Every structure is written in C-alpha cells, then in structure tokens.
Amino acid sequence: MWRKTAVWWMTALSAVALTACTGPAEPESTVATTETSGAPDTDPVTGMTPCGDIGSAATPPDCVLRARDGTGLVFEVRHAANGSSSLTTIIVRDSDGEQVQTITEKGWRAAAGARLRDLDADGRDELIIPLFLATANASYAIYHAGNGSLEYRRAGQLGGIGIDTSDSGYTVASARAGYAAWDVQFWTFVQDRLHPVVTAQVRPIEGSDGKVAGTTCAVVDSGGLDDLGLSASAATAQFCAEPTVVRVMRN
C-alpha cells in the first residue's frame, strides 16, 4: 500500500500539485524570509522600493536590494515575463551609484524574489535568484563574491524547498524525494564555486498496516566525503543529527 502511495505522491510532485497532509514541520525556507515587511522606503541610490517576499505574480514589480555586509552594494532588480518564461536582470551598483556589474538569469513560471543572504557565514552576502518556484523543489541560482571582490560570480544552482545555513558552516538545501522522503544536501563554497559534500537521505519505513511508521537516515557521498576524513558511518552520525535533517524525520 505504501508503495502505491509513494508512486501517487511522486506523480503529484511532478505536476506541482500537492495535497495537504500531516507530518513533520517543513524545513524553513530561509530564502523567503530574509527581508522584513512593512511600509517600503524609496532607496536613495536607485529611487526604487525595497524587494518584498518571494512571490509568483505574472510580472513581479521591480525593486532594490541593499547589502548588509558592509560593502555598500545596491542591487537593482528588474523583471520581464514572456509567457511561462521570466528574465531577471540585476544591476549591481556601489554606494555612489556607479554600475559595477550586470547579472541576467532566465527562469520559468515567472520566478521572482531575488534575495541576499550570507549562506556560508563568511561575512559576505550571497545573491540568490529563483529560477523556478513551486510548491515543492524550487530552483535557485547562487552568486558568490569572495576575497574582497565586489564582482559576483555564478557559483551554481541549488534545488529544494528551502536553503539554510548549518552551524558548522555548510549551505544546506532540502529537497523532497517522494512521500515522507527527503534529500538534504550539504554544500560548501570553494573559490566562488558551490561544491557538493554529502547528502542525508531520509527515507520512510513502512509499518505492518501499510502506513509510514517512521524514517531512516543515511549519508551518501556527494563528492566531498574524502575531504572530511570521515567514514560513512561517522558521516551518517554527524549529518543525520543536523537540525535541518532532524526537522524532516518522523519517529
């Protein structure tokens, strides 16, 4: 019975049409809450209003982001939509309003809501641009600037329902892998590029009644296990205890 339920759930995920269910708390989509709400004030450099929460309007409003990492950078976010496609253009300016860089990303389903967030706890904001927004497993382009540079470089893409930062300094993306199943991916930045480390695979246990009786967690190598110097069992003990993983497990 559980296997039939799992097949149905994966079909529902592919159609991005999920039904309500009871279960563990969803991982917090920290990307969507990095800006505070309230009456917007016009930015003195661009004359634009601050960006609000991530939305899915057909043509999202243009807005501005301001770095909080001491660089004084301003990010002028402009959107264009053409059917199911969207184009996000971000003009990066210094504190004097001089243009430093232009970043362009093409998305789908009118993805909106660029954000700034220090994902690796290095004191610099990363630029997060949604490429596809859905009820489950969205996709984000991540831009990183390191070594005192003002220029952002595309570090890679992350997928899931939420992006988090672990206390141990990893960037974490939680993605649904089926009914009561999750792939919690741990990443690190190396020279402005995202590198996968390990993935904690949370999988359901089928009870005698065919219902989910709990979950298991195992860690698999995503390309960085050797660098950690941990055995598979030690990595499982460490990463399955991460709060982001514990939140999606069922007892």
N, C-alpha and C positions, 0 to 999 in steps of 0.2 A: 504493500500500500504506500509506504513512504517513497519507494522508487517512482510510482506513478505521480505522487505529489511533487517530487523533485523535478520530473520532466515538465509537468504543468508550470511550475514556477519559472524554470528557465525559459519556457516559451513566453511567459508573461513578461519576463525581463527583456527579451529581445524586442518585444513590442512596446516597451517602456510604458506598461500599463499594469501597475501593481495593485493588488487588493490589500485591504487592511488586515493586519494580523497582530497577534500578541506575541511578545518576545522580548529579547534584551534591548536595552537602550541603544539607539543608533549612535555610531561614532559622531562626535560633534564636528560639523562641517565648519572648521575654524576659518576657512577662507571667506565664508559668507558673513562673518561677524566681526571683521577687523575694523570696521568703521562704525562710529557712533551715530545714532539717529538724532533727529532734531531739526530745527529750522536751519537751512543751509545758508552760509555766508559766502558772498562772492569772493573768489580768490583774487588777491591784489595783482598778481602777475598776469593771469590769463583772462580775468573777468568772467570766468566760468564758475558754476556751482560745484561743490564737492560731490563726489560719486556716492551714491546710496548703496543699499543692499543689492546683492545679485538678483536680477530679475529675468523675465523671459518675454518682455514686450517685443512686438514686431520690429520696431526701430527704437532701441533704447536711447535715452537722452545723452547728449554729450556732457562730459563732466571733467573734473580735475582731481588728481591725487597729489598729495604733498608728502614727501618722505619725512619720516620721523627719526632718521638715523644720524642727523647732524650734517648731511651733505647739502641740504637746502634745495634738492632737486624737486622739480614740479613736473607732473606727468599729465599732459593734455590728452584726454581720451575721447576719441571720436568714432562713431559707429555708422555703418551703412549696411543696408539689407537688400537682398535681391532674391525674392522667393524664400527658399529654405536655407540659403547661404547668407553669411554675415561677414563683414570685414571690419576689424578693429584696427584703427591706426592710432598710435600713441607717439606724441611729440614730447621728447624729454628736454626740459629747459633747466638752466642753472638758476640760482637765486636772483640774478639780474634779468632774467627773461630771455637770455641768449639760447638759441637752439643747440642742443648737444647731440641729439640722436633722434632718428625716426624708426619706430618699430611697427611692423604690419603683420597681422595674423588673420588668416581666413578660417572661419568657423562654420558651424551648421546649426540649424534651428535657432537662428538669431541669438547666438550665445552672447551674453553681456556680463558686465560686472567685474572689470579688472580690479585687482587688489594689490596692496603692498603688505608684505609680512616677512619678518626675519625667520626663515624656515630652518636655518642651521645654527642659530644662536651665535653668529659671528659679529653682530653689531650692525650689519648692513641689511636693508630691506631687499627681499626678492620681489620681482614683479610677476604676478600670477594672472594669466589671461585665459578665461574659459574659452574652449573651442567647441564644446558641445555640452549642453546642460540637459539633465534628465532626472527622473525620479530616482533612478539608480545609476551608478557608474558614469559619472561625467568625465570629461577630458580637459586637462589644463596644460597650457604651455608655460614653462617656468623660465624666467630670465634672471641671471645672476651677475653681480659685479663684485669682483674681489681685488685684493691688493691695492686698495686706494683708488681704483679706476672709477671714473664717472660713466664709462660706457658699459651698458648691459649686453651680455651675450646669452644666446638661447642655450639653456642648459639641458633641455629635453622636455619630455611630456610625462605627466602623472595622470593616472586614471583611478576613479573610485567615487565614493560619495563624500569623502572628506579628506582634507590634508591636515596633518597635525605635526607637532614637533615633540620628540621624546625628551625626557630629562637627560638622556645620555647623548643628545645632540644629533640624533638621526631625524631625517624627514620621513614621515610615515603617511602612506596612502592606503586607505581601507576600501577594498572593492568587494562587492557581492560576487559569489561564485556559485550561487544556487540557493535553494531554500535552506536557511539556517547554516549556510556555508559562506566563509569569508576567506579572502586572501589579503593579509595585512602585510604590505610591502615596506621594507626599510631601505632607505636610500641615503647616500652621502654625496657631498659636492667635492670634486677633485678638479682643480684648475678650471673652474667655471662650468664644469660638466656634471650632470647627475649620474651617479654610478649605483647600480643595484647592489645590495649587500645580501640580505636574506629575505625570505617570505615565510610568515607564520600562517600555516594553513589550518583554519578552523573548520572541522567537518562534523556533521550530525551523527548521532548514534541512534539507530532505530530500536525502539522498545518492542516488547512482545505483542503490544497492541497496534503496532504499525505506526505509532506516533514518535516524534523526536523525544528521546529520553535524556539527552544531554549532548555534549560535544567533546571532541578530542582536539588537541593542538599539536602540531608537529612543525618543525622548522626545516625548510629545504634551502639549499644553497642557490642564491640568485647571481652569484659571481664574486662575492666578497667574503665567503666563509674562511678561506685560507688566510686572508689578511687579518682576520680576527684572532687566529690561533686557537680556535675552539673546535672541539669535536661536535658531531651532530647532536649528541645527547646534551652536551653543555649549552649549545646554542638554543636548543629547544627549551631547556630550563630557564635560560635568560630571557629570550624574546617572548615566550608564551606568558611570561609574568609581566610584560609591559602593559600599562593601564589601557592603552588603545586596544590591545588584544583581549584583555580580560573583559572589557565592556561588551564585546560581541559574543562571548561564550555563554552557553547555557549549562547549568548544573544538572 
